[in-house]
Every structure is written in C-alpha cells, then in structure tokens.
C-alpha cells in the first residue's frame, strides 16, 4: 500500500473515530487564490501590569498617546495572528494540521503569506497556518494609512487622499512639498480614539513602560493559548507544529523548552506540539557568558518599568541605530500603497522627510518608480540589510555601482545611480527574463555604465561540518508586488515598537534560565528534554545557509538524529524561504507533514 492510499485509509478511520469531516479537495482542485487570510485578535495571557488587566494596585495606567490610538480603556493583554485557511462547504470540516509560526526580528506576520498559501493549497485545506503578530503591533497608529488606502481604492483613485495620508505621518517642511502646491501644509489631522483630531500619534519610551513585562514569559504564554486553540481544532490525532523564521526560530525553540508550571511540576512547551519548524535561523543558543543574578534581573525589570527618561528603552527605537523604526514602519505602509496603486510612476515617498535628508536618500537616487523604492530596500542585490532581504528582481535600467561600505553588508550589493534622462528607475520583477547574470556581467559593478548582476554563483556547497557560508547559484524567486501589499495590510512587515528591553534581558539566558532561580519570572528549563521532530529550512544565499547553521541547537536537544532534517534551498536569500512563489522546500515540508501525520494516526490505534 503506497503512502497516499495509507493516508486516505487512516483519514477514513480518523473520521469514523472522531466524527469530524476532514477537508476535501473542491472540484477542479485548490489554487492559492482560494486561500483566505483573516487577521484575528483573541484574549491573551493575563499579564497583571498591562493596561486592561484589571489587577488593582498592579495594572499600569495607559499613557494619553496609547489612549489616542486605542481608546480610554485599552485592553492590551491580547494575542493576534493572521490565519490562512481554505473555506469549506461543510461546516464540520476541520484541518488535520495547524502551523503556529513566529516572525523574526522587527517583522510582523505579513511575509509568511506566500508560503502559507502554498501550504494550505498543497494540502487541499487540510492544513491551516496561523502566523503570530506580536503584542506591540496593536500599538501602531494606522489612521493615516487607512485614510490613504480608502482614497486610492475608490473607483477613481483619489491621489489627494494619499497626499493627506503622507502629510499625516510626514508633515511638510521647506524641502518636502509633498503635494507640490507651493505651500508648507500643516500636518494632516484625523479623528483619534479620544474624540479629538490629531496627526500621527508616535509613542515614546515613557508611553509604553508596561512593555517592561512583555518578555519571554508573557510572549510564550500568549502563544500557548494559540497552541491550545489549534489542538482543539485538529484533535488528538492531528498535528500542531510550532516554528519561526529568523529570530523567530529562537522564540520557537524557547517555547519548546519552556516550563509553563512555575512550581515543582513540569508542563513543557514541547509536550503541547508535534514538531518544530526552523526557517532560516538556527534556534536558541547558549546565551551570554555572564548571566544576570536574580537581584540584577529584578533591578533591570524595575528600571525598565519605572524610568522617566526615554533613554531607558523598552522597545527598539531604531533600525541598527540608523533609521527610526516607527518612521520606517509607517513609511513602508505608505510606500506599499504607492507601489500597488501607482506602479511605474515617480515615488511620492521620495517627497517626504523619510527620504529627503535621510540615509535612504543618500543611498538611493532621487527619482525612483513607486515600487522601486521598496524593491531597493528589500532585494538582496541592493539592500545592505541582509536580515530583511529576499530575491525580488533588480533595477538595472540605469548604472549601478558596488556598495560595500555599509556596516550590515555581508555580500556585494549594488547602489543604483541617477539616470541621465531624468526618468524614474524602474523595477524588473523576479520572473523578468532579462535580469542580468554573471557572467556575462561583472559581479563587481563600478560607476560608468555597469549594470551589475542579479544572478551570480557563490561557489560549491560546503561540507556539513564546514563553517556556514553562502554558496550556490543565486535565484530570483520572490514577487515584489506581493510584498508591496504586505506592507499596508494588518499584520504588516515592520513591527514599529519591537519589544527589546525585557526580551534582551531574557535572551541572555539562552536555552537555560535555571541559574536565575525563579521560574515565576523565567522558566526556560526543558531544552535538553525536547524530543519532537525538527525540520530546518534554510537558503544558500541567506543567514542560515548550511547544515552547520543548525548544528548547535540540534545537538542541544533530545530529538534523535533520525527525526532531525535539514533542507537548504539553493540560491534563496533570507526572506525567500517565506516569499518564494514556487517554494523549493514545499515538497520537503509536505513529506514531513505527511510522515508526522501518518505516525500520529498509527500511534492512536
């Protein structure tokens, strides 16, 4: 009996045993276009210091700026996620597998969309994907973005409404006349949640002191709620698979190692899941060489919670100390709208303070097509931020030069230069057959006519025991226009108020917080006992490009080697494992899920 027949037979037995219908393939087959996405928010872990907890004497009052965004009595103990699923004609039909996935550094749920849709379609709706959107995302002021989106989505797009959205976030100055009316317009005002009119409500550190209590313990308890909800859907014979991308692999492996029982008993995270998926990240490490004592830990938390100066940071203020993170996030949302609704036209974001007089303006030329601005920031051929880069195509309708002086650069990247004809630089998408390659192009482009290349070869694959390095022929696999839409939907790409103070303190303990001595504060104590299957998916042009990238974590857990699998997609950059249109790792993911499902079903009989 082959695997497909066996799986069908076992599924029939499961239906008979549980009375739940398994989702079936609709006539004509499932396509990615049929997969639905919903942004959901449910009650999360009841952290007592957080506004809305109701714990007298402990709950911290919300700052006025938070109230302007969320109303006078915000409830912030919530967990949000983007759900990808296939609507089914039978209301009793349930998926057999649910992935619960954690985004990476400063990322929201958005970039997971392409992979999630491919997975749901591949399994005819028998798989759902729930992508976590961490707590701070509910603090973003989306009023200007929603105003601009409504204007552009009218039957006749209203560009003046888009100007207003830009002026909401980026007030005009002497050098930024956004609507080019010859006047410096005041900030655009919209109704806020307190009944007033205001422009962008941008939080300061002192507006979010409650985030001193949003560390590992709070986050993993949020996510345990989702894991338990997923288990209730799939049942004991189904699969709940937990994972993450990039820094999200640290979060995922910490979840598996966490003891949710702060007393003498053990309620290990891994006992609630059926497998771990690590996407372009090597999982949790050993932590710092010198870990805080309990007294030092408590003093740091108290300082984060009670400080009155904004230099004591509970959230990350800037992107690697260069770009203001909240401003970058607001700009990305508006740039996504600009790229979708004004493709090919000159970027309106280049008329704002996000560009004029900023590092972005220094790196990129002054006249770009609307989608090219995001393409240059995200594509691994042009972006110095390898942690945010994928293979989305290239801009080569003008000269490029080698740009390797930025501190984040790990591979050669190309800085586009001005076009002599004063036309906006356009973008070639990933599937354009004229994308330049090396050879015949020179991989080190210089000013004066060189176009550089989108595709080059980084050498042979290293041996599994060799140090991790990039290798193989690069591939262009991700659709920029899908990523443009990600920028402005709920669960977008940039987490504007990325919690850093308390998580950074917690992550000093790495995979074992036993030395802290207080499990009510932090209980990462079960890593050595983790014994569930692990699948690692990397990209040869990414940040976890070889078997060596995962060796330390895999060697620290109890999962046998036979249940540890690594697949590296040749030519993929860091984001491509999520955003590739026809993901090279999908067959490996499919086989992994099928094997685990068969094992689970057989174990029940």
N, C-alpha and C positions, 0 to 999 in steps of 0.2 A: 504494500500500500504506500503510495507516494505521500509527500508531506501535505499537499493540498487536500487530498482525499481524507487523510487522517485528521487534518484540522477541521474539515467540514463535519466529519463524524463526531469529533469531540464537541464541536459547537452545538450540534444537534442534541447531544447528551446534556450539555450545559443548559440549553433552553428547557429541556424536559425537567431538569433538576430545579431550576430557579424560577421557571415561569416567565422569564424575561426574553423578549424577542431581540435577537442580535440584528443590528443594522444590516441591510442588504443593498446590493448594487441596483440603482434605478435603471429602467430601460435606457439603452444607449450608452450606459457607463457613466462614471463620475468624472467630471473635469474640475480643475482648480477653480474655475469661475463659479461653480456651485457652492463652494465652501464659504460659509458665513463667518463674520467676525463681529463680536459684541464686546463692549467694554463694560465690565461689571465691577461693582463695589459692594462688599458684604462686611458685616461686623468682624473686626479682627481681635487680636489679643487685647484684653482689657488692661493695658499698661496704666497704672494709677496716677502718674504725674501728668499725663497727656490731657489737653483740653477736651472736655466731654466725658471724662472718666466717671465723674460724679463722686469721687472719693474725697470726702471732706477733710480738709487740712493737708491734703497731698496734691490734689489737682492744681495745675498751674493755670492761671488766668490767661486767656488768649490776648495777644497784643492787638492794638487797633488795626494794624495793617492786615493781620490774619483775618480779623472780623470783616474788613472791607472786601476781602476775597470770598469768604465762606459764610458770612453772616454773624450775628451777635453771639450765638451759642454753638460754635462749631464742634463737631464730634470727629476727632481725628484718629480714634482707635478703629481704623478700617483697613481692610486689605483689598486691593484692587487687582484685576487681571484682565487680559484680553483672551477671550475664549474663541477658538477656531473649531467649527463643527459643521456637520452636514445635516441640514434639516431633513426629517424623515416623515413619511406619511403616517407611519404607525407611531402613536404617542408612547407606546410601551417599549419601542426600540431603544436600546442602550448601547453605547460603545463598550468594547471589551478592554480597551486600553486608554489611559489618560496620561499624557506627559504634563508634568508641572515643572516649568523652566524659569530660571532666574537670569535676568540680563546682567551684562558686565558693567565695567567702570563707566559711570555717568550716563548709562544707557537706559532708556525705557523699553517697553515691550515691543515697539514698532518693528525693529529689524528682523524679528523672528517670523514675520508674515509669510515670505516665500517658502521657507522650509515647512512651516506649519501647514500651509495649504497643500503642499505636495504630500505630506504625510497623511492628512485626512483623506485626500483624494485616492492615494495609493491603497488605503485600506477600506475604501468604499464607505466611509463614515464609521467604521468600527474603531477608529482612533479619534480622540479629541486632543487638542493641545491647549493648555492654559498657561499663558505667559504672565508672570508676576510683574506688576508695576509697583515699585516700592513706595512706601508711605509718603515721602516728600513730594511726589508728583501731584498730590491733591492740593498743594500749596501754590501751584502756578496760577498766575493771573492770565486767563485765556480770553478776556473780553475783547481786546483789540484783534486777536486772531479770528475769533468767531465773527466779529463785525466785518472784517475784510473778506472772510470766506463767504458770508452771506451775500456780500456785494458782488463778488466775482461769479457766484453760482446763479445769478439771475439770468433769465433768458438772453438779455443783452447785458453782458458784464459791465458793472459799474466801477470803472477804474478810480473814480473819485473816492469811493468807499474804501478801496485798497490804500489810497493815499492816507485816508483818515486812520486806518489801522497802523500804518507805518508811523504816523505822527503821534499815535497813542504811545508807542514804545520808544520812538526816537524823535524827540522834539527837534524842530529845525534850528539851525544855527546860521551864522553868517556864511558858512561854507557848505551848508546842506539844505538847499531849497528843493525839498522832495517833490512838490507838485509844480515847480518851476513857474510860480506866479509872480515872481519878483519881490515877494514879501517874506519876512520871517514869521511864519504862522505859529501861534501858541500851541502847546500840547493839546491833542485832541482828547476830550473828556467823554466818558461813558458812565451810565449808572452803575454804582457799586452795590455791594450786598448790605450796606448800612443806609441805603436810601439817598446817598449823596451822588455827586458827579466827580469823577476823578480820572486822571490818566493812569498809566501803569503803576500798580502797587508792587514795588520791588522790595522784598524782605531784606532786613538787616540781620546780623547775627543775634542781636538782642530781641528780635521779634520771635525767635524760634528756640529759646532756651530749653523748652521741653524736649528738643531733639537730643539733649544730653542723655535721655533714657531710651533712645532708639538705637540700641546696639544689637549685638548678635542675639541675645536672649529674646528681645522683643520681635525682631525680624523672623527668627525661626519659629516662634510660637504663632505668629501670623500665618506662616506658610504651612504649619501643621494643620491649621484649620482647613486650608485648601486641600491638603493631602487627605484628610479625613472625609471631606466632601467628595473628593474623587473616588475614594474607596466605597463610599455609599452608593455611588453611581455604578461602578464596574462590578461590585460584589467580591466575595472572597476568591472566586475563580478568575477574576480579571486582573489586570496589571495597573499598578500606579508606578510610574517611572519618574524619578526626580533628576533634574540636571540643570546645567547652566552654561553660559558662554563667557569665555574670557575670565574676568574676575568673578563672574557668576559660578565658575567651577569651584572656586574657593568657598563660596556660600553653599553650594550644593553638597560638597564634601563635609563641611561643618555641620550642615543639617543632619547628614547621615551619622555623624559622630556625636550628636548632642544627646544628653540625658535629660529628658523632659520631666523626670521625677527628681526634685531637688533634695529628697530625703535619702534614706539608706537604700531604697529600691532603685531599679533601673527601668527606664522607659526610653530605649534607644531609638533615635530617629530612623536608623536603617531597618528597624523591625516593622516600620509602617510603610515601607516601599519595597518594590520588587526589583529595582535596578537603578544604577546611576549612569547618567549620560554627561560626559565631559566634552564640551565643544570648544576647541581652540584655547584650552587652558589646562594647566597641569594639576589642578586641585590644591588643597590646602598644604602649606609647608610646615616647617618646624617652628616658625615664629622667630622672634628676636632672641639673641643670645642672652640678654639680661631682661627678664620679665618683671613687671611691677609686683611689689608686695601688695598684700591686701590693703594696708594703710595707704600706700601710694595710689592704688587703684581708686579707692574711695575718695581720696583727696582730689584726684583728677576729675572724677564724675561731679563732685560738688562744685569744682571750679567751672566746669562747663555749664552747669545748671544755674549758677548764681552770679556769674561775671556780669559786669555792667559796661564793659568795653568791648567793642566789636572785633578787637584783635584776638579775643578768645573765640575760636571758631568751632561751631557745632556742625556747620555744613561747609563744603568746599567752595571758597569764594571765586576761584579762577581755574582755568584750564591750564595746568602746569605752570601757574604763576604768570601766564601771558594774557589770556583772554578772559574777561569776566564771564563766568559760567551762565548766570541767569540771562545776561545780554545775548550771549551766544545762542542759548536755547530759544529765546524769543525771536531772534533773527533767523534761526533755522526754520521755525514755523512759517514766518512770513516769506522766506526765500522759497520754501516748498510750494506755497500758493503761487508765487510769482512764476516759478518754473513750470507748473502744471497749466496755468491759465494764460501765460504769456510766453510760451515756449518760442525760442528763437529771437525774441525781442530784447532790447537792452535791459539789463537788470536794474530794477528800481531800488534794490537793496544797496546798490553802489552809490545812491544819493544820500545815504544815512550815515550817522556817526559810527555805526558798526563797521563801516568801510573807510570813510574819509578820516584820515589821520590815525588809523589803527594799523596793527601789524598785518591784518588781512589786506589792507590797501597797499602796504609796502611790498607784499609778496606777489600779489596778483595784479594784472594790468587794469587800467581804468575803464575799459569798455568790454564787458562780457555779456553774452546772452544770459537770460534769466536762469536757465538750468545749468549753465556752465559754472556759475559761482559755486553751487553745491557740488558739482562734479569735481571741481578742482580741490575742494576741501575734503572729499571722501575718497577719491580714487587713489589707489596705491602708486600710480605713476606720477601724481602731482602733489600728494599730501605729505607733509612732514609728520603727521600724527598716525603712525602705523597702527596704533591701538584702535583707531576708528576707520580703517581703510579697507576697501574692497576693490574688486576689479570691474569697474563700471564703464570702461572705454577710455577715451582720451580726447584732448583738444590739440589738434595738430594743424589747424588752418592758419597758423602763424608760427613764428620762430619759437623754439623752446631752448632753454639753456640748463645745464646741470646746476642743481641747487642742493648742496650738501652741508651747508654751514649751520643749519638749524639743529638745536641740541637733541631733538627727538628723531632725527633721521637715522634709519638703520640700513637703508638701501638707497641707491641713486634715485633721485626724483627730479622732475622737470618743472622749471619755473617758466610759465608762458610769458612772452614778451608782447609789447604793443604791436598791433597790426599797422602797417604804414597807411593803409587805405581808410583807417578810422571806422571800420566795420566791427561789430561785436564778435568776439571769439565765440565760435560755435562748438557744440559737443558732438562727438561721434559716439554713439551708444555701443554697448558691448558686442553686438552682433553685426556691426558695420564691417563689410569685407575689406575695406581699405585701411583698416587700422595698421599703423606702421609696425614692422617687426625688425628684429636684429638677428642675423643680417636680413636685408642689405644695409639697414641704417646703422649708424654708430651708436652704441649704447650710452656713450658719454657725449651728450649733446652740448654744443657750445654756441654762443651767440653768433649770428651772421648767416643764418639760413638753415641750420639743422633742425629737424623735426623730432629727434629722439625716437623712442620706440615704446610701444605698449606691450610687446611680447618679446621676451628675451629668455635665454637659458641660464639658469643659476647653477649648473653643474650636476654631477651624479648624486644619487641618493646616498646619504651617509649610512654606515652600518648601524644596526640597532644600539650598539654600545658606544658609538661615536658621540661626541658632543653635538647638541642640537644646532642645526644651521639650516638656512633656506637652501632649497635645491630644486631641480627640475625646470621644465619649460613653463613659463607663466601662461595663464589662460585668462581670457576676458569672459566672465560668466554671469555678471550681475547687471540687472536692468536699472539704470539710473532713474527712469521715470516711475518705477515702483517705489524707489526710495524717496522721491520728491513728495509723494502722497503721505509717506510715513511721517514726514516732518511736521505735519499740521493736524493729524488725527489724534484723538485721545490715546494716551499711551504712546507718545511720540518718541523721538530718538534721544533727545538730550534731557537728562534729569537736572533741572535748573538748580535745585537745592539738595545736591547729593550729600547725604549724611556722611561725615568723615570723622568728627571728633570722637564719638563713642565707638564706632566700628574700628577705627585705627587703634584705639586702646585695646579693644578685644582681640584684634588680629595679632597683637604682639605675642599672644599665647599660641598661635598657630593651631596645631591639631591636638593640643593637650593643655587644658587650663587647670589641671589638678593642683598645680603649685599655688594657685590663688587661694584655695582653701574655703571657698564659699560658693556652693553650687546654686544658691539663690540669685547670685549675680552673673555667673557664667559657668556653664557645665559642659564643656567640650571634653568629654572623658572616655568616649567609646570608640575612638578611631581604630584602635588596634583590634577591635572585635567586629568591625564592619565586614560582613561576609556575603554581600549581594553582588550579582553580576555588574560589571562595569564595562561600558563601551566608550572609547575615546576617539573623537573625530577631529583631525587637525588638517591644516593646509600647508603644503610645502613652501608656500611663499608667505606664511603667516607667522604668528608668535609662538606656536607650538608645532613645529614642522617635522618632528620625527619621534620615534619611539622613546628616545631619551627624555623628551619633554614631559613624559608621564611616569617615568620610572620611579622617582622618589615617592610619589603618592601611592602608586600601586604596590610598592614594596612595604608600605607602612600599614596596610590593612590585611585582613584575614581572608579575603577573597582569593581562592586558588587561581593559579595561572590559567587554568582551563576556562575560567569564567572572566578573564581579562582580555579584552580585544581592542586593538588599535588599528584604525584605518586613516591613512593620510591621503588627501585629495591632491594630486599633483597640480601645481600651478595656482592653487587657491590662496588668496590673501586672507587676512584676519576675519573680515565680515562675510566672506564668500561662503563659509560653511553654513551661514544663515540665509544669505540673499541670492545664491546662485539659482538661475532659472531652472536648470535641469541638474539638480544636485547630484554630483558624482557619488556621494555617500549614501544616497537613498536606498540602493539595493542592500548595502550592508546594514543600514538601520532596519529595513524591512525584515531581513533574515533574522536579525537579533530579536526583534519583537515577536516574530513567529516562533522562534525557538523557546523564548521565555513563556509565551502563551501556551504552547504545547506542553511544556514542562509543568506549568501551573495546573493545567487541566488534568494531566495524568496523575499529578500528586493528589488530586482530590478524589481519586477513585481507587 
